[in-house]
Amino acid sequence: MSTAVVASSATVSGASEDDAARQASAAVSEEYVVSFSGTAEAATAAIEAAGGTVESLTPEVGAALVTSTNGAFVDDVQAQDQIRGAARNHSVGTTRPGMPHRFAVERPSSGELADESRPGSAEHSPGTGPSAEPLADRQWNMAMIGATPDAAHRRATGTGVEVGIIDTGIDASHPDLAPNFDAERSRNFVTDIPEIDGPCEVASCVDPADVDDGGHGTHVAGIVAAADNGFGIAGVAPDATLVNVRAAQDSGYFFLYETVRALVYAGDARLDVVNMSFYTDPWLYNCGSRGEYLEGTVTDEELTQQRLIRELVLGAVAYAHSMGVTLVGSAGNQFENLAAPTRVDETSPNYPPESARPRTVARTCLNLPSEAPQVISVSAVGPSTTKADYSSYGFGDVEIAAPGGWFRDLVGTPAYQTPGNLVLSSYPLHVAIARELADPNGDPVDEFSVRYCDENGVCGFYTYLQGTSMASPHVAGVAALIIEAMGHPTGDGGRALDPAVVAAVLAGSAQDHPCPAGGVEDYTDEGRTPNYNAVCEGTTELNGLYGEGIVDAAAAVGGH
């Protein structure tokens, strides 16, 4: 996403460079997001008067996607009546095809592998999940939260509940996802950008809504609702309906308009639950004023971009929530205390690539959508139930914890730094081959992945990942179980329940987890530097590392 966003009367250093950039791009068609008040018709007229072409409108939150060759478009459109703000949605940066996947942190490097996890060794499984599924013994995560046939699934499996996955897509051909995938209601709001996503797979660069060329969304979807079909694994809610609401580029970027459009669609479609394992690019934390910058620099254009992200994402989240959607989001993998007075960010802006610079901002600068007030924010734990070293946390910020996997968990045992400490879930085979997780024949190259084939020769690929991205869908799946168990019939075979009630049940049924002795979780024994250590504020019932506790599917639906 471009950082050249214009709107302020203040004078800043670098303004001449911004002017030159605008002049240089005067003949290039760029994509913008425009925020407007009043009618869509009046906004369209104002945008056209400034030299823009409206490509898409989302009047529910007053947002428009616009293209323009006018290098001064942002200035010109903001001079129009009824226009609240404008920013570039994204622009092609100085990246290259084959850029590292944004979620690479979720797969440890080969240099971190213990000898036990090299190819050809035995797989460690720190827990089992009693189920008919062939790979259930690798699903310690499901056993931890009671999402198994002898616990939660005795009472609820997600039948009649629709779960939207706002992510890179869902591979609907995967044998564990196909039974639960709703092709009719799935949508793709993304156009691939070859410079960051690689060559387009279809002529329009708009992929069908049943594919995932990024992999992340398919992994998330499997955690939520892989089918209990005697094949591979089962998800938390194995009979829930999966709806792909794609907002991410193949490369993992979640740009502003696509994110807003996906959230509004989730509300309009009246989905029951939505999982959001991401933050809106390019800013990890979005500030509303210059006074929130404590160290580092920000131009007027960049600050305006952050304000627009705040306005539109907060508005879209509120809209979806008002339409009955339970919204669940990941707290982040920055191992940051989100409750601290300040936040350090060395990764933003992350688009165009290599444009980040260090900054320290106030706590009031928001990670979105996870810090929107209607979103249930989730931290991650490993097999030991200890907060994973990478997981962000914060008293009053994180509502609940869930299994996210932790490669370095169980230090001092043979399980330390082995793949089984991570979360196993579905993955697109073609992405696995492209990312060299599998060889050209589709066979895994190391113990981080599994290929399961049944007696009929039908095969599915699975891989181990870790992250709060993996924790969040566990909570989304339990929300689906709650809605089935406690919701009211909608008349079309579905179920519905007020998101506030779902949140209350999640909180009230979570497994309390105390702070560590001494009040600090120390990760130096796991080989981490002291800056990973986490101060735990609060009580056993409610604290900054685990919120209300670890999500408990069985307790949530009375399946114990």
N, C-alpha and C positions, 0 to 999 in steps of 0.2 A: 504494500500500500504506500502510495506516495506521501511524503511529509510536507509537500508544498501546498498548504491550505491557507487561504487568505481571508481575513476578516478582522480588522481592528484598526482603530485610529491611532494607536500608540506607535511610536517609532522604535524599531529594534535594530540591533546590529545584524548585518547580513541582508537587510532589505534590498540592497542593490543587486545582490546575487539572486534573490527571489524574482525581482523585476526582470533580470536578464533571462532567467529560466522561463518565465511566462512568455517573454517575447520570442524565445527560441522555439517554444512549443506552439506558437500561434496557429500554425497550419496543421497541427497534429490533432486528431480526434481523441479526446480524453473522456473518461467516465467519471461522473460526479454524483454525489448524493445531495439532494436539496431538501431542506426542511421547510414546510410551509404551513401557514394558517389559512383559514377560509376554505373555499371550495377548490376541488381539483381543477375545475375549469379555469378559475382565476389564476391558480398557480401555473397551469400550463401556459396561459397567455403571458405571464411574467417571465417564465423560463424562455419561451420563444423570443420574447422581446430582447433578452440578453444574449441571444445567439445559441440557445440550447435546443436540443430535441429530446422530448420525453420518451424514454424507452419503456418505463414501467412506473405505475403509480401504486402506492400503498396508502390510501387516504385514511385508513383506520388510525394511523399514527402521524399523518401528515408528512410522508416521505415520498420522494420521487427519484428514480434513477434516470440520469440525463447524460447525453453525450454532446460534446461541443468541440468545434475547432477554434473557438475564440480563446486566445491565450489569456484574456482578461475576464473570462466568464465568471469566475467567483466574485470578483469585485462588482461586475456589472449586474449579476443576478441579485446580489445582496442589496443593491440600490433600489430594487423593485419593491413595491408594496406587497405585503402578505408573505414575504420570504423571510424566514427566521434565521437561516444559516445555510452554508454550503461547504462541501469539502470533496476532495477527490476520493472516489471509492477505492480505486487502486490504479496503479499505472505500471507499465512494464519497466522493471528496474534493470540493474546490471548483473543479474543472476545468469545461470547457465543451466541447460537441461541436465537432469540427473543430480540436481542439488540435494544435499542431505535431507532426509525426511524430517519434518518438524518434530515428530514424536520419537526421534532416535533415543532420547533419554530413557524411554521405556524398555529398551533392550540393552543390557550391559554389554560393554565391549568385550571382544575375545580375550583381551589382556586381563580381564577381571575374573575369568573362569577358573574355578578350582579344578584340580586334576580329575575329580570325580565326575565333572560335567562335560568332559571332552567326548567326542564321538566314540561310540562303542562301549561306553560305560553304562552302569545300571542307573535307572532313573530313581531319584529320591522322591517319595511322596509323603509329606509330613502329616497327612490326614486322609481319611477316606470319606466318600459320600455314598451311603447305601442306596443303590439305584440299579435298575436293569441296564443303564447305559454302559457301554463297554469301557469308556474312559473315566467313569465316575470315581475310581480310586485315586485319580489325579486331582480331583476337585475338592481340595481341603477347604476352599473358600465356601462352598455350599454347605459342607458339614459344619463349619464354624457358625453360620447364621441359621442353621436349621432349615435350609431350603432343599429338603429331601422328601422322598415318598413316605418315610416313617415319621415325619414331623409336619412342617407347614403344608406339604402337598396333600395331607389327609383332609385338609379343610379348604384349600384353595390352590389353583394352578394358573390363575390369570384368565380363565375363560370369560369372554365377553368384554375384555379390557383392551383398549388400543394404546400402544406405547410408541410415541414418535422418537426417532433417533435423529437428532440434528448433528450431522457429522459429515464424513467424507462419502457416505453412501452405504448401501447394504448389498452384498452379493446374494441376490435372491436365488442363484443357482446352487448355493451351498446346501447339501442334503440336510443339514441340521436347521437351516433357516427357512427353506422353501415351504414347509408345511404351515408356517405362521406368517408368511409375508403377504401383505395386502398391496398388490400391484395397482389396483384402481385408485387408492387414496394416496399412494406415494408420489412425491414430487421432487424434482431437481431444479433448484433456483440458481445454479452455477453454470457459467460458461468457462470451459477450460482455457487457460492462458499458456500457449506453448512454451513461452520463455521461462515459466516456472514449473509447469506441469508436464512438460514433454509434449511430443506430438499428439494432436487430437486423435481420439479413437474413432470419431465419426465426423462427417463432413461439416456439420454445424458447430462442432466443438461443444455441443450440449449433450452429455451422455444420457442414455435412457435411465429411468428412475429405478432400475433394478440391478444396477452394477455399482461396483466400488473399486475404483482404480487407486485408492489410497490405502485401504486395508484397515485403518483405524475404526471406521464405523462398523465394519463387519465384526470385528473383535468385540466392540461394545454391545452390538446387537445380540451376539451369542451369549454374553453374560446375562442379559435381560431375559431372553426368551428362546434359546436353542430348544428345539422340540424334544420331548420325552418320547422318542420313536424307536428305541432300541439301536440307535446309531450314534456313535461319538459321545457327546456330552449332553447334559440338560441344563437349561438356564434356570434362573431364580423363579421365573413365571413361565413354565414351559408350554402353556396353552394360550398365552397372551398373543395378541395380534401385533405384528411389527409393521410400522409405517416409516418408510424412508422419507425424511424431510431434509434433503441435502442442502447444506449451506457452505461446505468447505471445498476449496480447490483440491485437486489430487495431491498437491504438495503439502496440504495441511493448513493453509491460511484460511481464516474465517473473516472475510471482508464485511464491511458494515452493512451494505444494502441487502446482501444475501442473507445475513444473519437476521436482520429485521424482518425481511420477507418470510423467512422460515418460521419465526415466532408468531407472526400474524396469521400465517396459514394454519399453524397448530391450533390457534384459537378459533379460527373460522371453521376448521374441520372438527372442532370440539373433541380433539384427542384427549384421552384421560390423563396421560402422563407423558412428559417429554424429558429425555436425558440430554444434558449439555456438557460434554467433556471437552471444554475448550474455553479460550477467551477471545474476545473480538480484537483482531489485529488493526493497527500495528502496535498499540500501546498496552503494556501489561497493566498499568494503572492510568486511569483517565482523570485528570484534574479539571476543576472548574474555574480556577483563578490563578493568577501569577503568584499570589501569596502562598499558595500551597507548594511551590517549588522552593526547597530549602537549600539544595545544592544542585548545580548543573544549570544548563541553559534551556530555554524554550523560546521559539519565535512566536509571534502573534498567530501566524498561520497554523503552527502545530497546536497551540492552545485551543484555537477555534475548532480544530479537528477533534480534539479530545472532548470539548464541550458538546459537539454534535453527536459523538458516540454515546456520551452519557444521556443526552436527551432522547435519542431515538431508541437505544437499546432498553433503557429504563421504561420508556413508553410502550415498547413492544412486549416486554415481559409483563407489565401491568395489564396490557390488553389480553394476552393469553391467559393469565391468571383469572381475569374477570370472566372469561368464557369457560371456566371450570377446569383448566389444565393444571395438574400438579407438576411443578417445575423442579428438577433436580440438577445440580451442577457440581463440578469438581472444584476443590479448593485451590488446586495448583501444586506444581512440583518444585517450587522455588525454596522449600524448607524455610519459609519466612513466617515470623510471628505477625500475623495480620492485625493483631490488637495493639501492637507497639505504636507509639506516637508517630514514628516515621517509617517509611518504606524505601528500601534501596532497590534500584532497578538498573541492571547493567545490560539489559536485553532489548530495550526499546529506543527508537522505533525499530521493529524487526523487518520492515519492508520500506524501500527496497533492501535486499540483503546487504549486510556489512555497513549499515547506516546507524547502528546503535551507539549510544554514548552514555556514560554513567550519570545517574541523577538520584537525588534523595528527595522524596516528596512526603507530604503529610498523609496521615491515615485516611483522611477524607477523600483522597484520590482513589477511585474505585476500579477493581478488577471486575470486568463485566463479561457475561451476565451473572457470574456466581455471587457477586455482592449486591445484586438487586434484592430489595427486601422480600420479594415473594419467592425467592429461590432457596431451596434447601441445599446448603453447602456441605460438602462431604470431604473429610480427611481420610487418609489411607492407613491401614494396618497390615502387618505381615502375618505369617502363620502363628507366631507367638502371641498375637493380639497386641503387640507393642506398635505404637505409631511408627510408620516407616520413616527412615531418615530423610527422604526427599520431600515428604508431604508438608505443605504449608498448614498452618494451624492458627489458633487465636481465640481467646475467650470472648464470647459474644459474636464471633464471626463464623466459626464452624458449628453447625447444628448437630452433626452425627458423624460417626466413623463407620467404615466398611472395609472388607478385604480389598486391598489394592495390589498385594504382592510386595515382597521386599527381598531382593537378591541377597542382601547381607544379613538377613535374619538368622536366628538360631546359631549365633557365633559360638564356637567351642564344640560344635557337634558336626558330624559328617554332612549335615544338610547345609552348612554355611556356604554361600556363593554357589548354589546349585539351582538349575532351572526350576525344580519343583517348588521353590519358594515363591515363584511368580504365579500369575493367574493364566490358566489355559483357556483359550476360547477359539472360536472359528476365525478363519482367515481366507481371503481369496487366493486360490492357487496361483493364478497368473501374476498376482502381486508378489507372492512368495518367491516365485521364480525370478521375477525382475529384480527383487531386492536380494537375491542370492541366499534366501532362507531355505530354498529348495533347489535341487539340480534341475536340468532341463526335462528330466523324466518325472518331476514332481516329488522326488524323494527328499526328505529333510537332510540338510547338510550337517546338522549337529543336534544335540539333545534339547535345544530350545524349541523344537517343533516336532509334530507328530502327524503322520498321514494314516488315517484309518480307512480301511476298505472292508465292506461286508462280503458275504458269500456270493452276492450277485455281481461283484466287481464295481459297485458304486463306492466312490472314494470321497473323502472330505479332508481338508487340510486344517490344522490347528497349530497355534503357536502360543508360547508363554510371553506375556508382557507384564510390566508393572507400572503403576502410576495412579494418581487420583482419578485419571480417566477410567481406570478399571474399577475403582471404588464406587464412583457415582452410579453406574448402572446396576450395582447390587441394590442400592437404595431405590432406584427407579423400579426394579423388579418387585421389591417388597411392597412398594406403593401399589403396584398392579394387583398383588395378592389381597391387600387391604380393600381395594375398591371392589374386587369380586366378592369378598367375604361380607362386607358391610355396606356396600353401595345399594342404590335402588335401581330397579329395571328401567331402561330407557324406552322400552316398547319395540325395539328393533333387535333384540337379543343382546344388547350391551348393558353395561352397568355404569353408574355415575356416582360420584361422592365429592362433596365440597373439598377443595384442596386444603383448607384450614383444618378440616377434620382428619384428612390423611396425614398431614404434618403432625397433628397432635398424637395420633396413634403411633406413628413412627417414633416420636420422642418418648412417649410413655412406655413403650414396649422395649426400648433399646437396653442392651446389657450394660449396666453401669461399669465404668472402668476407672480405677483410681489413678491419681497422679503418681509418678514414681517416688520412692523414698528420697527425701531431700528436695523434692520439687523440681528437679531438672532431669530430663531424659538425656543421658550422656551417650554419644555415639562413637566416642574415640575407640572403644573396644572393637567396634566393627570396622575400624580403619578409616574413620572419617576425621576431618579436622574439627577443632572446637566450635567453629561457626555453625556446624550442624546441630549443636546441642540445643534443646528446646526447653524453655522455662514453662512449667505447667501451672497455670493459674486456675483456681476454683476448687471444687469439692469432688468427691467420688461421683456424686449424682450429676454434676455439670462442671466441665472444665474445658480448658483451651485446646487440649490435644484430641479429645474424643467427643466433645460436645455433650449431648445427652447420653452417649455411650455407643457401643457397637450395635449396628442394626441387627434385629432378631426377627427373622421371618416367622418362626414358629410361635413366638410370643405375640407377634402382631396379629395373627389370625386365630390364636387359641389352639395351635396345633401341638402343644407339648402334651 
